Amino acid sequence: MNADRRRSAWLIVAGAVAALVLGVATTMVLAGTGVFRHATPVTWRAQGARCSAPALPGQVVDVTASDMGPGMMGGTPGYGMRMMRLVARPATVTAGVVSLRVLNTGAMAHEVVVLPLPSGQGIGERPIGPAGKVSEAGSLGEASRSCAAGEGHGIAPGTMAWTTLTLRPGRYELVCNLPGHYLAGMYTELDVTSR
């Protein structure tokens, strides 16, 4: 009986070693063929978006534009009294090529304009003109074309837009400059650090 147990244990150990060797060999073969390499995706689609952004160069900042939807002027305001907002993730990048990938999760059209933030000025402190917009003087670019790059007539609800810029170290304010949107809270800060 003792010899049978030893023989069974030896068969179990031999089987486990064979399985381990086979697993390592299979992994090496697959790694050699490149099956484990992660290529940059050709397109990127946010969940629920009606279009995709292409693979973008540089550091990618995902910006979400949101609002409280239809009837936003009634009821209890959200977002800490801001009825609309922009959120950038990450909020800090290093200087160089930066791509903004914007998803409009709201019920209204939005845009993202990139403006340098003057020293000593905080976000949301720009003077608002009679048309309900801030000055875009010094703008470095914008994402406002639904399902495309660059400037357009607004990002439709449920769609994306994108833009690629070269940013120097400093503070930048991302704003939605459609009439009344900045006043309603559609701004956020993007900090760019030196390399």
PANUTI-192651 format. One line per 8 residues: for each residue x, y, z negated of N, C-alpha, C, O. Coordinates in nm, 3 decimals, padded with zeros to 5 digits. Example, Ala and Ser with C-alpha at 12.3 -4.5 7.8 and 13.67 -1.06 7.14 Angstrom:
BEGIN
01.319:-00.569:-00.780:01.230:-00.450:-00.780:01.320:-00.330:-00.780:01.424:-00.332:-00.846; 01.285:-00.225:-00.708:01.367:-00.106:-00.714:01.290:00.003:-00.787:01.341:00.114:-00.804 $
***
This chain:
BEGIN
00.082:-00.119:00.000:00.000:00.000:00.000:00.087:00.126:00.000:00.057:00.223:00.069; 00.191:00.123:-00.076:00.282:00.235:-00.084:00.346:00.263:00.052:00.365:00.379:00.089; 00.381:00.159:00.125:00.440:00.174:00.258:00.339:00.231:00.356:00.376:00.307:00.445; 00.210:00.194:00.342:00.106:00.248:00.429:00.087:00.398:00.406:00.067:00.475:00.501; 00.093:00.438:00.281:00.079:00.583:00.251:00.195:00.662:00.309:00.177:00.770:00.366; 00.315:00.606:00.293:00.432:00.674:00.349:00.422:00.685:00.500:00.455:00.789:00.558; 00.377:00.581:00.560:00.362:00.580:00.707:00.256:00.683:00.751:00.278:00.753:00.850; 00.145:00.693:00.681:00.039:00.790:00.713:00.089:00.933:00.695:00.063:01.021:00.777 $
00.162:00.954:00.586:00.217:01.089:00.561:00.315:01.126:00.672:00.315:01.238:00.722; 00.400:01.029:00.711:00.497:01.054:00.817:00.426:01.087:00.949:00.471:01.177:01.020; 00.319:01.019:00.983:00.243:01.046:01.105:00.180:01.186:01.101:00.176:01.256:01.202; 00.130:01.225:00.985:00.069:01.359:00.971:00.175:01.467:00.989:00.152:01.565:01.060; 00.291:01.449:00.925:00.400:01.546:00.939:00.448:01.552:01.084:00.469:01.660:01.138; 00.465:01.438:01.147:00.511:01.433:01.287:00.409:01.501:01.379:00.447:01.572:01.471; 00.282:01.478:01.354:00.178:01.543:01.435:00.178:01.694:01.417:00.162:01.769:01.514; 00.197:01.740:01.293:00.202:01.885:01.267:00.323:01.948:01.334:00.311:02.056:01.393 $
00.438:01.883:01.327:00.559:01.936:01.392:00.539:01.941:01.543:00.578:02.039:01.607; 00.481:01.838:01.601:00.456:01.836:01.746:00.362:01.949:01.786:00.384:02.016:01.887; 00.256:01.971:01.706:00.162:02.080:01.736:00.231:02.215:01.728:00.206:02.303:01.811; 00.319:02.233:01.627:00.392:02.358:01.613:00.485:02.382:01.731:00.490:02.492:01.786; 00.559:02.278:01.772:00.650:02.290:01.886:00.571:02.323:02.013:00.613:02.408:02.091; 00.459:02.257:02.033:00.376:02.282:02.150:00.322:02.425:02.149:00.319:02.491:02.253; 00.280:02.474:02.032:00.229:02.611:02.021:00.335:02.715:02.052:00.309:02.812:02.124; 00.456:02.694:01.998:00.566:02.788:02.024:00.603:02.785:02.172:00.623:02.891:02.232 $
00.611:02.668:02.231:00.647:02.657:02.373:00.542:02.725:02.461:00.577:02.794:02.556; 00.414:02.705:02.430:00.307:02.768:02.507:00.314:02.920:02.496:00.298:02.991:02.595; 00.337:02.968:02.375:00.348:03.113:02.354:00.464:03.171:02.434:00.450:03.278:02.494; 00.577:03.103:02.436:00.694:03.152:02.511:00.665:03.155:02.661:00.702:03.250:02.730; 00.598:03.052:02.712:00.564:03.049:02.854:00.470:03.164:02.889:00.491:03.235:02.987; 00.367:03.183:02.808:00.271:03.292:02.834:00.337:03.428:02.822:00.310:03.517:02.902; 00.424:03.446:02.723:00.494:03.574:02.708:00.582:03.602:02.829:00.593:03.717:02.873; 00.644:03.496:02.882:00.728:03.513:03.001:00.649:03.556:03.124:00.704:03.622:03.212 $
00.522:03.520:03.130:00.440:03.557:03.246:00.382:03.698:03.232:00.327:03.752:03.328; 00.395:03.759:03.112:00.345:03.895:03.092:00.200:03.903:03.048:00.142:04.011:03.047; 00.141:03.790:03.011:00.001:03.790:02.974:-00.026:03.872:02.847:-00.138:03.918:02.827; 00.075:03.891:02.762:00.055:03.964:02.637:00.084:04.114:02.650:00.063:04.189:02.554; 00.129:04.159:02.764:00.157:04.302:02.782:00.026:04.379:02.793:-00.068:04.335:02.860; 00.022:04.493:02.726:-00.098:04.577:02.730:-00.073:04.692:02.826:00.003:04.784:02.796; -00.136:04.689:02.940:-00.123:04.796:03.038:-00.216:04.910:02.997:-00.318:04.889:02.932; -00.180:05.031:03.037:-00.267:05.144:03.013:-00.396:05.123:03.092:-00.391:05.090:03.210 $
-00.510:05.142:03.027:-00.635:05.119:03.100:-00.649:05.218:03.216:-00.607:05.334:03.206; -00.708:05.172:03.322:-00.729:05.258:03.438:-00.831:05.367:03.403:-00.815:05.482:03.445; -00.932:05.331:03.328:-01.032:05.429:03.285:-01.063:05.405:03.138:-01.035:05.299:03.084; -01.122:05.507:03.075:-01.163:05.496:02.936:-01.304:05.549:02.927:-01.332:05.662:02.967; -01.394:05.469:02.875:-01.534:05.509:02.862:-01.572:05.505:02.715:-01.557:05.402:02.649; -01.619:05.616:02.665:-01.668:05.620:02.528:-01.801:05.545:02.522:-01.876:05.542:02.620; -01.828:05.486:02.407:-01.953:05.414:02.392:-02.070:05.508:02.417:-02.079:05.614:02.355; -02.159:05.470:02.506:-02.277:05.549:02.537:-02.255:05.656:02.644:-02.352:05.719:02.687 $
-02.131:05.678:02.688:-02.105:05.780:02.790:-02.149:05.729:02.927:-02.141:05.610:02.956; -02.195:05.822:03.010:-02.241:05.786:03.144:-02.132:05.791:03.249:-02.157:05.763:03.367; -02.011:05.827:03.209:-01.898:05.827:03.303:-01.771:05.797:03.225:-01.771:05.798:03.102; -01.664:05.772:03.298:-01.536:05.733:03.237:-01.430:05.837:03.266:-01.433:05.903:03.370; -01.336:05.850:03.173:-01.219:05.933:03.197:-01.109:05.844:03.251:-01.097:05.729:03.209; -01.028:05.893:03.344:-00.916:05.813:03.393:-00.808:05.803:03.285:-00.817:05.870:03.182; -00.707:05.722:03.308:-00.591:05.720:03.219:-00.529:05.859:03.226:-00.501:05.909:03.335; -00.508:05.920:03.112:-00.461:06.058:03.107:-00.315:06.063:03.061:-00.274:05.982:02.979 $
-00.238:06.158:03.114:-00.097:06.168:03.075:-00.079:06.232:02.938:-00.169:06.301:02.888; 00.037:06.210:02.879:00.074:06.275:02.753:-00.003:06.222:02.634:-00.059:06.112:02.637; -00.005:06.303:02.530:-00.080:06.269:02.410:-00.227:06.299:02.436:-00.261:06.405:02.488; -00.314:06.207:02.400:-00.457:06.225:02.425:-00.527:06.264:02.295:-00.513:06.197:02.193; -00.601:06.374:02.302:-00.682:06.419:02.190:-00.828:06.397:02.230:-00.875:06.450:02.331; -00.900:06.320:02.149:-01.042:06.297:02.174:-01.120:06.407:02.104:-01.108:06.426:01.983; -01.200:06.479:02.181:-01.281:06.589:02.127:-01.427:06.549:02.143:-01.471:06.510:02.251; -01.502:06.559:02.034:-01.645:06.531:02.038:-01.720:06.662:02.023:-01.698:06.737:01.928 $
-01.810:06.690:02.118:-01.897:06.807:02.113:-02.035:06.759:02.072:-02.092:06.671:02.137; -02.088:06.815:01.965:-02.218:06.768:01.917:-02.306:06.884:01.874:-02.257:06.992:01.839; -02.435:06.860:01.877:-02.534:06.957:01.831:-02.646:06.881:01.764:-02.648:06.758:01.765; -02.737:06.952:01.707:-02.846:06.886:01.635:-02.959:06.845:01.726:-03.060:06.792:01.678; -02.945:06.866:01.855:-03.046:06.820:01.950:-03.164:06.914:01.964:-03.160:07.026:01.914; -03.270:06.868:02.031:-03.387:06.952:02.053:-03.447:06.996:01.920:-03.451:06.920:01.823; -03.492:07.118:01.916:-03.553:07.171:01.795:-03.451:07.200:01.687:-03.484:07.199:01.568; -03.326:07.227:01.727:-03.220:07.245:01.629:-03.240:07.367:01.540:-03.176:07.376:01.435 $
-03.324:07.458:01.578:-03.342:07.578:01.497:-03.438:07.552:01.381:-03.446:07.635:01.290; -03.510:07.441:01.383:-03.602:07.412:01.273:-03.539:07.312:01.178:-03.440:07.248:01.213; -03.595:07.296:01.062:-03.546:07.197:00.967:-03.422:07.243:00.895:-03.385:07.360:00.900; -03.357:07.150:00.829:-03.239:07.180:00.751:-03.116:07.175:00.839:-03.092:07.073:00.903; -03.036:07.283:00.844:-02.915:07.280:00.926:-02.818:07.174:00.876:-02.809:07.147:00.756; -02.746:07.114:00.968:-02.647:07.012:00.932:-02.507:07.066:00.946:-02.487:07.186:00.965; -02.409:06.978:00.935:-02.268:07.011:00.951:-02.224:07.122:00.857:-02.142:07.205:00.896; -02.277:07.128:00.735:-02.237:07.232:00.641:-02.278:07.368:00.691:-02.199:07.462:00.688 $
-02.400:07.382:00.737:-02.461:07.505:00.789:-02.419:07.535:00.933:-02.465:07.633:00.990; -02.333:07.454:00.993:-02.298:07.471:01.134:-02.390:07.380:01.214:-02.391:07.258:01.193; -02.468:07.438:01.305:-02.564:07.359:01.381:-02.501:07.289:01.500:-02.560:07.196:01.556; -02.383:07.333:01.538:-02.309:07.271:01.647:-02.165:07.259:01.600:-02.121:07.332:01.512; -02.092:07.164:01.660:-01.952:07.154:01.621:-01.869:07.081:01.723:-01.919:07.006:01.807; -01.738:07.104:01.713:-01.637:07.031:01.788:-01.549:06.961:01.686:-01.516:07.018:01.582; -01.510:06.837:01.716:-01.419:06.762:01.630:-01.308:06.709:01.719:-01.335:06.644:01.820; -01.182:06.736:01.682:-01.066:06.689:01.759:-00.992:06.583:01.678:-00.962:06.603:01.560 $
-00.962:06.470:01.742:-00.885:06.364:01.677:-00.779:06.313:01.772:-00.815:06.267:01.881; -00.653:06.319:01.738:-00.600:06.377:01.617:-00.605:06.529:01.625:-00.618:06.586:01.733; -00.595:06.595:01.511:-00.600:06.741:01.505:-00.460:06.801:01.512:-00.446:06.924:01.518; -00.357:06.718:01.510:-00.218:06.764:01.520:-00.145:06.676:01.620:-00.152:06.553:01.613; -00.074:06.740:01.714:00.006:06.668:01.814:00.141:06.739:01.824:00.160:06.848:01.771; 00.236:06.675:01.894:00.366:06.739:01.917:00.362:06.815:02.049:00.283:06.785:02.138; 00.448:06.913:02.060:00.453:06.997:02.179:00.482:06.914:02.304:00.552:06.813:02.298; 00.426:06.957:02.415:00.445:06.887:02.541:00.313:06.868:02.612:00.220:06.948:02.595 $
00.305:06.764:02.691:00.184:06.736:02.769:00.077:06.679:02.676:00.099:06.580:02.607; -00.039:06.746:02.675:-00.152:06.706:02.592:-00.276:06.701:02.680:-00.305:06.796:02.752; -00.347:06.591:02.673:-00.473:06.577:02.747:-00.589:06.579:02.649:-00.586:06.509:02.547; -00.689:06.658:02.678:-00.811:06.662:02.599:-00.916:06.579:02.671:-00.945:06.602:02.789; -00.973:06.483:02.601:-01.078:06.397:02.655:-01.203:06.430:02.573:-01.211:06.397:02.455; -01.300:06.495:02.637:-01.416:06.549:02.566:-01.540:06.466:02.593:-01.573:06.437:02.709; -01.610:06.426:02.487:-01.735:06.354:02.497:-01.845:06.441:02.438:-01.834:06.487:02.324; -01.950:06.465:02.516:-02.064:06.542:02.468:-02.168:06.445:02.414:-02.237:06.378:02.490 $
-02.179:06.439:02.280:-02.278:06.352:02.217:-02.406:06.428:02.183:-02.499:06.371:02.126; -02.410:06.555:02.219:-02.527:06.637:02.187:-02.636:06.627:02.291:-02.630:06.545:02.384; -02.737:06.711:02.274:-02.851:06.714:02.365:-02.844:06.831:02.462:-02.930:06.845:02.549; -02.742:06.916:02.447:-02.726:07.034:02.532:-02.589:07.029:02.602:-02.501:06.955:02.559; -02.574:07.106:02.707:-02.444:07.116:02.775:-02.345:07.188:02.685:-02.383:07.278:02.609; -02.218:07.149:02.693:-02.111:07.212:02.615:-01.986:07.222:02.702:-01.984:07.174:02.815; -01.883:07.286:02.648:-01.753:07.296:02.714:-01.646:07.307:02.606:-01.677:07.331:02.490; -01.520:07.290:02.645:-01.409:07.312:02.553:-01.307:07.401:02.622:-01.250:07.364:02.725 $
-01.285:07.519:02.564:-01.187:07.616:02.613:-01.074:07.620:02.512:-01.099:07.624:02.391; -00.949:07.618:02.559:-00.832:07.619:02.471:-00.777:07.761:02.463:-00.734:07.818:02.564; -00.778:07.817:02.341:-00.730:07.954:02.319:-00.622:07.954:02.212:-00.636:07.885:02.111; -00.513:08.029:02.233:-00.413:08.041:02.127:-00.477:08.109:02.006:-00.561:08.198:02.021; -00.437:08.067:01.887:-00.491:08.124:01.764:-00.387:08.222:01.709:-00.279:08.180:01.667; -00.420:08.353:01.709:-00.323:08.452:01.660:-00.284:08.428:01.515:-00.362:08.375:01.435; -00.162:08.467:01.482:-00.112:08.454:01.346:-00.205:08.526:01.248:-00.246:08.640:01.273; -00.236:08.461:01.140:-00.322:08.522:01.039:-00.471:08.510:01.066:-00.551:08.551:00.983 $
-00.509:08.455:01.179:-00.651:08.441:01.212:-00.694:08.296:01.193:-00.622:08.204:01.231; -00.809:08.277:01.135:-00.863:08.144:01.116:-00.961:08.110:01.227:-01.000:08.196:01.305; -00.998:07.983:01.233:-01.096:07.943:01.333:-01.232:08.001:01.298:-01.265:08.019:01.181; -01.309:08.031:01.401:-01.443:08.086:01.380:-01.445:08.235:01.349:-01.549:08.289:01.313; -01.330:08.302:01.362:-01.321:08.444:01.328:-01.312:08.536:01.450:-01.289:08.656:01.432; -01.328:08.486:01.569:-01.319:08.571:01.689:-01.443:08.659:01.699:-01.553:08.617:01.664; -01.424:08.782:01.748:-01.540:08.868:01.769:-01.628:08.815:01.882:-01.577:08.770:01.985; -01.758:08.819:01.861:-01.854:08.770:01.960:-01.912:08.887:02.035:-01.961:08.983:01.974 $
-01.908:08.880:02.167:-01.958:08.988:02.252:-02.109:08.985:02.266:-02.176:08.896:02.213; -02.162:09.085:02.338:-02.308:09.095:02.352:-02.372:08.977:02.426:-02.491:08.952:02.410; -02.295:08.905:02.505:-02.349:08.789:02.577:-02.345:08.663:02.491:-02.378:08.554:02.538; -02.303:08.678:02.364:-02.296:08.562:02.276:-02.174:08.475:02.299:-02.173:08.357:02.264; -02.070:08.536:02.360:-01.948:08.462:02.391:-01.827:08.534:02.334:-01.834:08.654:02.305; -01.715:08.463:02.318:-01.590:08.525:02.277:-01.507:08.552:02.402:-01.533:08.496:02.508; -01.407:08.638:02.388:-01.318:08.666:02.500:-01.234:08.542:02.529:-01.183:08.477:02.438; -01.220:08.511:02.657:-01.136:08.399:02.698:-00.999:08.445:02.746:-00.927:08.369:02.810 $
-00.963:08.570:02.715:-00.832:08.621:02.752:-00.724:08.533:02.689:-00.730:08.504:02.569; -00.629:08.492:02.767:-00.521:08.406:02.719:-00.555:08.258:02.720:-00.477:08.176:02.671; -00.671:08.222:02.776:-00.711:08.081:02.781:-00.605:07.998:02.853:-00.550:08.040:02.955; -00.578:07.881:02.799:-00.479:07.793:02.860:-00.543:07.688:02.948:-00.474:07.614:03.018; -00.675:07.681:02.945:-00.746:07.583:03.028:-00.875:07.543:02.961:-00.904:07.582:02.848; -00.952:07.463:03.034:-01.079:07.418:02.978:-01.123:07.287:03.040:-01.080:07.248:03.149; -01.211:07.220:02.967:-01.279:07.101:03.016:-01.427:07.136:03.014:-01.489:07.144:02.908; -01.484:07.156:03.131:-01.625:07.195:03.138:-01.695:07.140:03.262:-01.801:07.190:03.300 $
-01.638:07.039:03.323:-01.697:06.979:03.442:-01.738:06.836:03.410:-01.653:06.753:03.380; -01.866:06.808:03.415:-01.916:06.673:03.382:-01.848:06.568:03.468:-01.843:06.580:03.590; -01.798:06.466:03.403:-01.737:06.350:03.469:-01.619:06.386:03.559:-01.592:06.318:03.658; -01.549:06.494:03.523:-01.435:06.538:03.605:-01.341:06.623:03.520:-01.370:06.655:03.405; -01.228:06.660:03.580:-01.128:06.742:03.512:-01.153:06.890:03.537:-01.207:06.930:03.639; -01.111:06.970:03.440:-01.104:07.114:03.457:-01.233:07.190:03.438:-01.325:07.148:03.367; -01.236:07.303:03.507:-01.344:07.401:03.491:-01.467:07.365:03.572:-01.458:07.318:03.686; -01.583:07.387:03.511:-01.709:07.359:03.578:-01.821:07.441:03.517:-01.801:07.554:03.474 $
-01.940:07.383:03.514:-02.058:07.455:03.464:-02.113:07.391:03.336:-02.231:07.408:03.305; -02.030:07.320:03.264:-02.072:07.259:03.139:-02.069:07.108:03.146:-02.086:07.049:03.253; -02.048:07.046:03.031:-02.046:06.901:03.020:-02.187:06.858:02.982:-02.235:06.890:02.874; -02.251:06.786:03.071:-02.389:06.742:03.047:-02.394:06.645:02.929:-02.297:06.575:02.902; -02.507:06.640:02.860:-02.521:06.545:02.748:-02.491:06.401:02.793:-02.536:06.357:02.898; -02.415:06.331:02.709:-02.383:06.191:02.737:-02.273:06.171:02.839:-02.248:06.058:02.882; -02.206:06.279:02.879:-02.098:06.265:02.977:-01.966:06.312:02.916:-01.961:06.361:02.803; -01.861:06.297:02.995:-01.726:06.333:02.951:-01.666:06.434:03.048:-01.711:06.450:03.161 $
-01.563:06.502:02.999:-01.480:06.590:03.082:-01.340:06.585:03.024:-01.321:06.540:02.911; -01.241:06.630:03.100:-01.104:06.624:03.051:-01.020:06.730:03.117:-01.054:06.783:03.223; -00.909:06.760:03.052:-00.811:06.854:03.106:-00.675:06.818:03.048:-00.666:06.764:02.937; -00.570:06.847:03.123:-00.434:06.821:03.077:-00.357:06.952:03.078:-00.359:07.025:03.177; -00.289:06.980:02.967:-00.216:07.105:02.948:-00.077:07.077:02.895:-00.050:06.969:02.842; 00.012:07.173:02.910:00.141:07.167:02.843:00.136:07.272:02.732:00.126:07.391:02.759; 00.142:07.225:02.608:00.126:07.314:02.493:00.257:07.330:02.417:00.330:07.234:02.394; 00.284:07.454:02.380:00.401:07.485:02.298:00.361:07.478:02.151:00.242:07.479:02.120 $
00.458:07.471:02.061:00.423:07.468:01.919:00.338:07.590:01.881:00.364:07.702:01.927; 00.239:07.569:01.798:00.153:07.678:01.754:00.016:07.626:01.714:-00.009:07.506:01.709; -00.071:07.721:01.686:-00.209:07.688:01.648:-00.300:07.728:01.764:-00.285:07.835:01.823; -00.394:07.641:01.795:-00.487:07.665:01.904:-00.630:07.646:01.852:-00.655:07.563:01.765; -00.720:07.724:01.908:-00.861:07.708:01.874:-00.932:07.651:01.997:-00.924:07.708:02.106; -01.001:07.540:01.977:-01.083:07.482:02.082:-01.223:07.534:02.058:-01.277:07.521:01.949; -01.282:07.594:02.160:-01.414:07.656:02.143:-01.509:07.613:02.254:-01.466:07.586:02.367; -01.637:07.609:02.221:-01.740:07.601:02.324:-01.787:07.744:02.342:-01.836:07.807:02.248 $
-01.770:07.796:02.463:-01.800:07.937:02.485:-01.926:07.958:02.567:-01.941:08.061:02.634; -02.017:07.863:02.563:-02.148:07.887:02.623:-02.222:07.983:02.529:-02.198:07.980:02.408; -02.311:08.066:02.580:-02.374:08.169:02.496:-02.435:08.113:02.366:-02.518:08.022:02.368; -02.390:08.170:02.255:-02.441:08.135:02.124:-02.377:08.014:02.058:-02.398:07.992:01.939; -02.299:07.936:02.131:-02.244:07.813:02.076:-02.131:07.839:01.976:-02.122:07.769:01.875; -02.046:07.937:02.002:-01.938:07.969:01.907:-01.998:08.016:01.775:-01.955:07.974:01.668; -02.097:08.102:01.783:-02.165:08.152:01.663:-02.231:08.038:01.585:-02.239:08.044:01.462; -02.277:07.935:01.655:-02.343:07.821:01.591:-02.243:07.721:01.533:-02.283:07.621:01.473 $
-02.112:07.746:01.549:-02.011:07.662:01.486:-01.931:07.573:01.576:-01.866:07.480:01.527; -01.933:07.597:01.706:-01.859:07.509:01.798:-01.716:07.556:01.818:-01.683:07.620:01.918; -01.632:07.523:01.719:-01.490:07.555:01.725:-01.417:07.459:01.633:-01.473:07.409:01.535; -01.291:07.434:01.665:-01.205:07.353:01.580:-01.061:07.392:01.609:-01.032:07.457:01.709; -00.971:07.353:01.521:-00.830:07.386:01.537:-00.752:07.266:01.587:-00.777:07.153:01.547; -00.657:07.294:01.676:-00.561:07.194:01.722:-00.423:07.250:01.691:-00.386:07.356:01.742; -00.347:07.181:01.609:-00.212:07.226:01.572:-00.110:07.149:01.655:-00.118:07.027:01.669; -00.014:07.223:01.709:00.093:07.164:01.790:00.226:07.190:01.721:00.265:07.305:01.700 $
00.295:07.083:01.686:00.422:07.094:01.615:00.538:07.078:01.712:00.521:07.027:01.823; 00.656:07.123:01.670:00.773:07.104:01.756:00.814:06.957:01.751:00.781:06.885:01.657; 00.883:06.916:01.852:00.921:06.774:01.866:01.000:06.726:01.753:01.039:06.609:01.750 $
***
